[in-house]
Amino acid sequence: MNKEVFDYPSSDGHSRISAEVYTPEEAPAMVQAVVQVSHGMCEYVGRYEDFARELCRHGIVLCGNDHLGHKNTALLNRSKLGFFGAIGARRFLVEDMELLRLEMAERYPEVPYFLLGHSMGSFLARLYAPRFGRHLDGLILSGTAGKNSAAGRGRLLARAICGARGDRYISKTLYDLSNGAYAAAFPEDGPAGWLSRDGEVCRAYLADRYCTFPFTASAYYELFSMLEECNAGRWYQQMPKGLPVYLIAGDRDPVGGQGAGPREVYRGLAMAGCADVRCTLYPGARHEVLNETNREEVYGDILGWLDEILSREVVMDE
């Protein structure tokens, strides 16, 4: 597997975005598809390297950018971890994803293209799809969530804190409203136990300063806003009806309400007329199914789904 790191101008007009591309060692002509990752809150694309290795073994390229305020993009801009920008900056995260897709489309023209969003990245992927989904051959949503009554309250509180203390203020109250509740879900397994049953994954996460930084007040405002927008009725109606969507989650994931959230999104998409929507809930699994003890099963299910979509396209081409 080959790895390339590069950067490009952000849609915010002043930052640069760090991106990574993992490619098979075979010639580009052997590439079957491209999967773009939209990573979650307080993580980065490099955490998907094992998954990238598995995709590359099957002739699939994985790419992704570190969102504004996250690891390599924050380092590149010497900016604060956990800070996207002023209120409204979430649109830049979505548009930066499209800028990466445009770059990859130039490198791999006519190659089927998929987007995988995890957690906060799944909210961004869900906001991306109505605007740019016509360029996708499929959408994978990992660890997503349905409606959350706390999101509206959190959004109002975050805006008030931004007004009183500034966009970059770190609020323990906002942390407790979001991340704190997840950490309390598995007290016997420590503060990162909600992520995975794999203790090594949790220990590595806690030891990684690019996973344990706090979000700023404005970033929490953007997070709560994303969650509200991608669960509104308008979002379901605007989704491209022919876009295949595959939801994956653990049935003990506190972000998704132990499976209730992904099931809600599945039903909403089906009722809105989306023709190909599937949902797999893994028994006992927690938030990061790509880093779970049954990750090989998850990898296999994703590859099987991708193969099915790719096979359809071959038939259509014929």
N, C-alpha and C positions, 0 to 999 in steps of 0.2 A: 504493500500500500504506500502511495506517495502522499505527502502532505505539503500544501502551499499556504502561506499566510500573505495576505495583501490588504491594502486599504483603499477606500474610495470616499469621495465627498458625501457627507450626510445631507439629507433633505432639509436639515435645520439651517443650512446656509453658512455655518462656520465650523462645524466639527468634522472629523474624519472617522470613518467606521472601519473597524478591523474585522476581517472575514477570513475563514479557513475553508479549504477545499481538500477533500480526501478522495484520491482517484485510484482505480485499479492499476496494477503495474502493466497490464496489457495495453495495446494501442487504443487511442480514442475511438477507433472504429468499432471496438468491442463493447463500448458503453451502452447498456440497455436502457438506463433511465438516470435521472438526477433527482435526489431527495434533498430539499432544503429544510434545515431545522430552524425553528423559532424557539429559542431556549426559554427556560422559566426564570422566575424572580431569583435574584441572588445566585446565579450560576453563569455558565459560559459554554460556548460551543465545544471547547476541548473536552468537556465531560462526556461527550458523545463519541469519543474515539473508538471505544470497543464496538459500538454499534456500527460505526463507519467501516471498521475492519470487516465485519460480517457482510455488510452491503457490498463492499469492494470485491469480496470473494465471489459474489454473484454478478459482477460486472456493473454495479450501480455506484454512481458518484454521490457522495454526501458533501454538502456545503452548508454554511451558516455564518451569520455575523453576530458578534457580541453587541447586544443592544446598547444604546446610550446609557451611560452610568454603570456599565458592567465591564469587568476585567480588562481585556486588551483595548477596547475602545476608550475606556476611562484612562488607561495608562497612556495611550496614544495622544490624548487631548489634555493630559495632566488635569483631569477633572475629577470631581468628587464622586466616589462610588455611591450608587443609590440615588443619583440625581439625573433625571432626564432633561430637565429644563423647566421653564415656567409652566403654569397651568395651561393645558392644551397640547403639551409636547407629545402626547401619545400618538398623534398623527404622524410625527416624524419617525417613530419606531416602525409603523406600518409602511410608510413610504420608503424607508431605508431597506426593508425587506424586498420591495419591488425593484429597487435599484440593483440589489444583488441578483435577483432573478434575471434582469436585463443583461447583466454581465455574463451570467452563466448561459443564457440563451444564445449569446454571440459565440461562446466557446463550443456549445453543443446544440447547433441548430437542428430542429426537427426531432430532437430526442425527447421522449415523454418526461413530463416534469411534475413532481409531487411536492407538497408542503406538509411537514410534520411540525405541529405546535404542541409544546408541553406546558401544562400549568398556566402561568401568566402568558407564556408563549402561545398557548392554545387560544387565549382570549384575543391576542393580537392576530393569530391566524384566522380566527372567526371574523374579525373586523376587516382583514385583508380580502377574504373570499368574495364578499359582495362587490368590492371595487375592482379586484384584479383576478378573480377566480376563473375568468374566461381563458386565462393563460395556463391553467392547471389541468392536469389529467386526473388528479385525485388529492384528497385532503385527509390527513390523519390527525386526530385530536387525542392527545394523551393527558390523562389527569385533569380533564376540564371540569367545570362546575355549572350548575344550574342557578336559578334565582336564589339570592341570599338577601334576606331582609336587612342584614347588618350592613350591606354595601351602601345603601342610601344614607344611613346614619353616618357611616364612616366617611363618605364623600363630603357631607356637610361639615363634619368635624374637621376633616383635613383642610377644607377651604378656609374655615375659621382660623385654624392654627397658622396657615400660610399668611393670612391677613395680619394676624397678631404677632407672629414670630419670624415670618419669612419663609420662602420656599424651601430653603436648605435646612430648616430646623428638624432635629431628630426628636420624635415624640414617642415616649414609652407607651402612652395611651393608644396610639395608632398601632404600634407593634402588638400590644396585647389583644387588640380587637381582631387582628389578622393572624399573624404567625404564632402568637402566644397560644391561641386556642388549638392550633394543630399540634404544637409541642406537648400539650397536655393530654393528647389522645392516647399516648402509650407511655405513661410515666415510668413504667418498669424498664423501658429501653432507652431512657435518656432523652435529651432535647432534640435529637435528630431521628428518633425511632419511628416517627411518622412517615419518614421517607421510604424506608425499606426494612425488610426483615434481615437483610444482610448487614451484620454488625461492622464489617470492614468498610462498606460503603458509608455508613453513618459516621464512623471514626474519621475517615478521609474528609468527609464534608466538614466536620467540626474543626479539623486541623487546617482548613483551607480559608485563608483570609479573603479570598474572592467569592466565598459562599456565605460568610457569616457577618458581612457588613450590614448596617441598618439602612432602610429606605428613608429618604427625606419626606417631609410632609407633602410636598408637591407630587412626589412619586407615588405616595399612597393615594392621593387624590386621583391620579391617572389610573392606578390599579383598580380602585373602586368604580371609576367611571367606565373602564373597559368591561368590567363584570356586568354592570347594569346595561350597557349598550348591546353586548353580545347575547343577552338574554331577553331583550325586548321583542315584542311581537313583530316590530318592523324589521328586525334583523332576519328572522325566519322567512319573512316574505321576500326579502331582497336576495336571499341565497340563490346562486345558480342552480336551477332544478335538475340539471343533468350532471352535476359534479358528484362523483362518488365520494362518500364520506365514511371513514372508518373510525369509530370511537373505541379507545382502549383505556382501561382503568382497573385499579384494584378495588375489590368490593369492601375493603377496609380503609380506603383512602378518605381521610377526614376532609380534604379539599372538596371532594365530590359528594360529601354526605354519605359515605359508605356505599357508593354506587347509585344513589338516588339522582344525583346531578347528571351524570352521563345518560341515564335512562330518560330523564326529562328532556335533554337535548335531542336524543334519538327520536322520542315521540314527537317533539315539536317540529323537527325536520321532516319526518314522515307525513305529519298532518299538513305541512306547508306544501307538500307535493314533490319533495325531493325523491327522485326515483330510485336511488341506490344508497341506502344508509344502513350501516351495520354497527353492532356494538358488542364488544367482548369484555366481560368483567371477570377478572381472575380471582378465584377464591383465596382469601387470606392475604392477598397482595395489598400493598400500601400505595404511596403516592407515585414513586418513580418506578413504573413497571419495567422500564428499560434497564434499571439497576437492581431489579428484584432477584430473589433466589431462583425464580423460574424464568430468568431473562432469556434463556435459550428458546423456551416455548414462545415467548413474546416475539422474539426475532423471527422465529419460524412462521408465526401467524401473519406478521407484517409482510414477510417475503412472499407468502402464499397469496395474500391479497394483491400485492404489487404484480405478481406473475399473472394473476387472473385479469387484471386491468390491461396489462401489456398484451396478453393473448387476444383480448377483444380487439385491441387496436390493430394487431397483425391481420386478423380476419377482416376488419373494416378496410384495411389497405388493399387486401386482395380483391 
